[in-house]
């Protein structure tokens, strides 16, 4: 359609966020960056109840700032995306990192991770992996309930923190054993014990657990039977 008709249609329908997004792209393609930026900034103020649309408007706005060479505004928009609209997004995190000199990034990263962490629902572990921050990764894995995160990050952490990971296994497997279950559950517990045996101090730890369970749960015949199958 002719540009005039597109502009007229968009102007009449700016209340629709998708139209606003389209129009801002249209403006950028026609080198009207200032109008595109204003459309997106206004859009962010109007769509406060739609997180996904807020994120999309913000993504387009940071791209517009980058196209304009507005490095500081570009970084600010990326920061807001990472801390509010798309918390801890790995690709956006990498994008922000690439905008800083290598020497400046560690300090910025520390501030950014602290800001993201204020949102209690955000999982920072993938970012710790991306940045090879093993100490905070270990802390997060140990603090998490259950063994799911330990299983995911075990290959990365085990070479340096085998004792702490083994202690986490010890704590979780003992907690799991406090409630009775089916034979299938006891098979799962023995499976965890077998995994623990692969650790340097695994054998002595597993022996202590088995001894304690034999004292605590002698009437759980299925459990005792499965423990007897444990190959040392």
C-alpha positions as CSV (number, residue, x, y, z in Angstrom):
1,X,0.0,0.0,0.0
2,X,1.2,3.6,-0.5
3,X,3.1,5.0,2.4
4,X,0.5,7.8,3.0
5,X,-2.2,5.2,3.5
6,X,0.0,3.2,5.9
7,X,0.7,6.3,7.9
8,X,-2.9,7.3,8.1
9,X,-4.0,3.8,9.1
10,X,-1.3,3.5,11.8
11,X,-2.0,7.0,13.2
12,X,-5.7,6.0,13.6
13,X,-4.9,2.8,15.3
14,X,-2.0,3.5,17.7
15,X,-4.1,2.2,20.6
16,X,-3.4,-1.3,19.3
17,X,0.1,-2.2,20.5
18,X,0.8,-4.4,17.5
19,X,0.0,-1.5,15.2
20,X,2.3,0.8,17.2
21,X,5.1,-1.8,16.9
22,X,4.6,-2.0,13.2
23,X,4.5,1.7,12.8
24,X,7.7,2.2,14.7
25,X,9.4,-0.3,12.5
26,X,8.0,1.5,9.4
27,X,9.5,4.8,10.8
28,X,12.9,3.2,11.4
29,X,12.9,1.8,7.8
30,X,12.2,5.4,6.5
31,X,14.9,6.9,8.6
32,X,12.5,8.7,11.0
33,X,14.2,7.4,14.1
34,X,13.0,10.2,16.4
35,X,9.3,9.4,15.7
36,X,10.0,5.6,16.1
37,X,11.6,6.2,19.5
38,X,8.7,8.4,20.7
39,X,6.1,5.8,19.5
40,X,7.9,3.1,21.5
41,X,8.4,5.3,24.6
42,X,4.7,6.3,24.6
43,X,3.8,2.7,24.0
44,X,5.6,1.5,27.1
45,X,3.6,4.0,29.2
46,X,0.3,2.7,27.8
47,X,0.8,-1.1,28.0
48,X,1.8,-1.5,31.7
49,X,-0.6,-4.4,32.2
50,X,0.8,-6.6,29.4
51,X,4.3,-7.9,30.3
52,X,5.0,-9.6,27.0
53,X,4.1,-6.5,25.0
54,X,6.1,-4.3,27.3
55,X,9.1,-6.5,26.6
56,X,8.5,-6.4,22.9
57,X,8.3,-2.6,22.9
58,X,11.4,-2.4,25.0
59,X,13.3,-4.7,22.7
60,X,12.4,-2.6,19.7
61,X,13.3,0.5,21.6
62,X,16.8,-0.7,22.5
63,X,17.3,-1.6,18.8
64,X,16.2,1.9,17.8
65,X,18.7,3.4,20.2
66,X,21.4,1.2,18.9
67,X,20.6,2.2,15.3
68,X,20.8,5.8,16.4
69,X,24.1,5.3,18.1
70,X,22.7,6.2,21.5
71,X,24.9,3.8,23.4
72,X,23.9,5.0,26.9
73,X,20.2,4.8,26.2
74,X,20.7,1.5,24.4
75,X,22.4,0.1,27.5
76,X,19.7,1.6,29.8
77,X,17.0,-0.1,27.8
78,X,18.8,-3.5,27.9
79,X,19.3,-3.1,31.7
80,X,15.5,-2.5,32.1
81,X,14.8,-5.5,30.0
82,X,17.1,-7.7,32.0
83,X,15.8,-6.6,35.4
84,X,12.1,-6.0,34.7
85,X,10.6,-7.1,31.4
86,X,12.7,-10.2,30.5
87,X,14.6,-11.0,33.7
88,X,17.9,-12.9,33.2
89,X,17.4,-13.5,29.5
90,X,20.7,-15.1,28.4
91,X,20.8,-13.6,24.9
92,X,20.1,-10.0,26.2
93,X,22.7,-10.6,28.9
94,X,25.3,-11.4,26.2
95,X,24.2,-8.4,24.2
96,X,24.8,-6.1,27.1
97,X,28.1,-7.7,27.8
98,X,29.2,-7.1,24.2
99,X,28.5,-3.4,24.6
100,X,31.1,-3.0,27.3
101,X,34.9,-3.2,27.2
102,X,36.2,-6.4,28.8
103,X,37.8,-4.5,31.6
104,X,34.6,-2.7,32.6
105,X,32.3,-5.8,32.4
106,X,33.0,-7.5,35.7
107,X,31.9,-4.5,37.8
108,X,28.8,-4.0,35.6
109,X,28.0,-7.7,35.8
110,X,28.1,-7.6,39.6
111,X,25.7,-4.7,39.7
112,X,23.4,-6.3,37.1
113,X,23.2,-9.7,38.9
114,X,22.4,-7.9,42.2
115,X,19.6,-6.0,40.5
116,X,18.2,-9.1,38.8
117,X,18.4,-11.1,42.0
118,X,15.9,-8.7,43.6
119,X,13.2,-10.5,41.7
120,X,12.9,-13.7,43.8
121,X,11.4,-15.7,40.9
122,X,14.4,-15.4,38.6
123,X,16.8,-18.2,38.1
124,X,20.3,-16.8,37.9
125,X,22.1,-20.2,37.5
126,X,22.2,-20.1,33.7
127,X,23.9,-16.7,33.8
128,X,26.4,-18.0,36.4
129,X,27.2,-20.8,33.9
130,X,27.5,-18.4,31.1
131,X,30.0,-16.3,33.0
132,X,31.7,-19.3,34.7
133,X,30.9,-18.0,38.1
134,X,31.2,-21.3,39.9
135,X,31.0,-20.1,43.5
136,X,27.6,-18.4,43.2
137,X,26.4,-21.3,41.1
138,X,27.4,-23.8,43.8
139,X,25.7,-21.6,46.5
140,X,22.5,-21.6,44.4
141,X,22.5,-25.3,43.7
142,X,23.1,-26.2,47.4
143,X,20.3,-23.8,48.5
144,X,17.8,-25.3,46.0
145,X,15.3,-27.9,47.2
146,X,15.8,-31.4,46.0
147,X,18.4,-32.8,43.6
148,X,17.2,-31.5,40.3
149,X,19.6,-28.6,40.0
150,X,22.5,-30.7,41.4
151,X,22.0,-33.2,38.6
152,X,22.0,-30.4,36.0
153,X,25.1,-28.6,37.1
154,X,27.0,-31.6,38.6
155,X,29.4,-32.1,35.7
156,X,30.5,-28.4,36.0
157,X,30.8,-28.3,39.7
158,X,32.0,-31.7,40.7
159,X,35.7,-31.3,39.8
160,X,36.1,-28.4,42.2
161,X,33.4,-28.9,44.8
162,X,32.9,-32.7,45.2
163,X,32.8,-32.6,49.0
164,X,30.0,-30.0,49.1
165,X,28.0,-31.7,46.4
166,X,28.3,-35.0,48.3
167,X,27.1,-33.3,51.4
168,X,24.1,-32.0,49.5
169,X,23.3,-35.5,48.3
170,X,23.7,-36.8,51.9
171,X,21.2,-34.2,53.2
172,X,18.6,-34.7,50.5
173,X,18.7,-38.5,50.4
174,X,18.3,-38.7,54.2
175,X,15.4,-36.3,54.0
176,X,13.8,-38.4,51.2
177,X,14.1,-41.5,53.4
178,X,12.1,-40.0,56.4
179,X,8.8,-41.0,54.7
180,X,7.9,-44.5,53.8
181,X,7.2,-45.4,50.2
182,X,6.9,-48.1,47.6
183,X,9.7,-50.4,46.5
184,X,10.1,-48.0,43.5
185,X,11.0,-45.2,45.9
186,X,13.6,-47.3,47.7
187,X,15.1,-48.3,44.3
188,X,15.4,-44.6,43.5
189,X,17.1,-44.0,46.9
190,X,19.6,-46.7,46.1
191,X,20.1,-45.2,42.7
192,X,21.1,-42.0,44.4
193,X,23.5,-43.8,46.7
194,X,25.1,-45.4,43.7
195,X,25.6,-42.0,42.2
196,X,27.3,-40.9,45.4
197,X,29.7,-43.8,45.3
198,X,31.4,-42.0,42.3
199,X,32.6,-39.2,44.6
200,X,36.0,-39.4,46.2
201,X,34.5,-39.7,49.7
202,X,31.4,-41.4,48.5
203,X,31.9,-44.9,49.8
204,X,32.3,-43.8,53.5
205,X,29.4,-41.4,53.2
206,X,27.1,-44.1,51.7
207,X,28.2,-46.6,54.3
208,X,27.3,-44.2,57.1
209,X,23.8,-43.6,55.5
210,X,23.1,-47.3,55.0
211,X,24.2,-48.1,58.6
212,X,21.9,-45.3,59.9
213,X,18.9,-46.5,57.8
214,X,19.4,-50.1,59.0
215,X,19.2,-48.8,62.6
216,X,16.3,-46.4,61.9
217,X,14.1,-48.4,59.5
218,X,14.6,-52.1,60.2
219,X,10.9,-52.8,59.6
220,X,11.0,-51.5,56.1
221,X,11.6,-54.8,54.4
222,X,11.5,-53.5,50.9
223,X,14.0,-50.9,51.8
224,X,16.4,-53.3,53.4
225,X,16.1,-55.6,50.5
226,X,17.0,-52.9,48.0
227,X,19.9,-51.8,50.2
228,X,21.2,-55.3,50.2
229,X,21.5,-55.1,46.4
230,X,23.8,-52.1,46.6
231,X,27.2,-53.1,45.0
232,X,30.1,-51.6,46.8
